[in-house]
Amino acid sequence: MIQITFLSNDNKCVSAPPNSNLLRVSLREKGGIPFKCGGGLCGTCRCKVEQGIENTDAVKEKEKRHLSAAELEAGYRMACQTFVNGDVSVSW
């Protein structure tokens, strides 16, 4: 199991299986990441991976439509498009 810490939700820490979708874990565990569509269309689930960016999968084309190169470089991702394979801490 991996650990996901939702920093903007009082540092709530939850366990999830490897290769878990960040938004789905947030919804299931009441992590609190804001969202509307859940499919990469609106950009509402924009969040920052504060720790563990190396434990996320490759950036998707849908993310590149909502996030600038500088934001991606700084660790921003769209939770609905991000799969996690190790411990991460996220804020929004």
C-alpha positions as CSV (number, residue, x, y, z in Angstrom):
1,M,0.0,0.0,0.0
2,I,1.0,3.6,-0.6
3,Q,0.4,6.7,1.5
4,I,-1.3,9.8,0.2
5,T,-1.3,12.9,2.4
6,F,-3.9,15.6,1.7
7,L,-2.1,18.6,3.0
8,S,-4.9,21.1,2.5
9,N,-7.3,18.8,4.4
10,D,-5.5,18.9,7.8
11,N,-2.7,16.6,6.6
12,K,-5.2,13.7,6.2
13,C,-3.2,10.6,5.4
14,V,-4.8,7.5,3.7
15,S,-3.5,4.2,2.3
16,A,-4.2,3.1,-1.3
17,P,-3.1,0.4,-3.6
18,P,-0.2,1.2,-6.0
19,N,-1.3,2.7,-9.4
20,S,-4.2,4.5,-7.8
21,N,-5.9,7.5,-9.4
22,L,-5.4,10.5,-7.2
23,L,-8.9,11.9,-7.6
24,R,-10.6,8.6,-7.0
25,V,-8.7,8.1,-3.8
26,S,-9.6,11.6,-2.7
27,L,-13.3,10.9,-3.4
28,R,-13.3,7.5,-1.7
29,E,-11.4,8.6,1.4
30,K,-12.8,12.2,1.7
31,G,-9.5,13.7,0.9
32,G,-11.1,17.0,-0.3
33,I,-9.5,17.7,-3.7
34,P,-12.0,20.0,-5.5
35,F,-13.4,18.6,-8.7
36,K,-16.3,19.0,-11.2
37,C,-16.0,16.8,-14.2
38,G,-13.5,14.1,-13.2
39,G,-12.5,13.5,-16.8
40,G,-9.8,16.1,-17.6
41,L,-12.1,18.6,-19.2
42,C,-12.5,21.4,-16.6
43,G,-9.2,21.7,-14.7
44,T,-10.9,22.1,-11.3
45,C,-8.9,19.2,-9.7
46,R,-5.6,21.1,-10.2
47,C,-3.3,20.3,-7.3
48,K,0.3,20.4,-6.4
49,V,2.3,17.3,-5.6
50,E,4.4,18.8,-2.8
51,Q,6.3,15.6,-2.1
52,G,6.7,12.4,-4.2
53,I,6.3,13.8,-7.7
54,E,8.6,11.0,-8.8
55,N,5.9,8.6,-7.7
56,T,3.4,9.8,-10.3
57,D,2.9,8.7,-13.8
58,A,3.7,10.7,-17.0
59,V,1.8,14.0,-17.6
60,K,-1.2,13.5,-20.0
61,E,-2.1,15.7,-23.0
62,K,-5.3,16.7,-21.1
63,E,-3.2,18.2,-18.3
64,K,-1.1,20.2,-20.8
65,R,-4.3,22.0,-21.9
66,H,-4.9,23.3,-18.4
67,L,-1.4,23.6,-16.9
68,S,1.5,25.6,-18.2
69,A,5.0,24.1,-18.6
70,A,6.1,26.2,-15.6
71,E,3.2,24.8,-13.5
72,L,4.0,21.2,-14.5
73,E,7.7,21.8,-13.7
74,A,6.6,23.1,-10.3
75,G,4.7,19.9,-9.5
76,Y,1.2,20.8,-10.5
77,R,-1.0,18.0,-11.8
78,M,-4.7,17.3,-12.4
79,A,-5.8,14.8,-9.9
80,C,-8.2,13.1,-12.3
81,Q,-5.4,12.3,-14.7
82,T,-2.7,11.4,-12.1
83,F,-1.9,7.8,-11.1
84,V,0.3,7.3,-8.0
85,N,2.8,4.4,-7.5
86,G,4.4,5.6,-4.2
87,D,3.9,8.0,-1.3
88,V,2.8,11.5,-2.2
89,S,1.7,14.7,-0.4
90,V,-0.7,17.0,-2.3
91,S,-2.1,20.5,-1.7
92,W,-4.6,22.6,-3.7
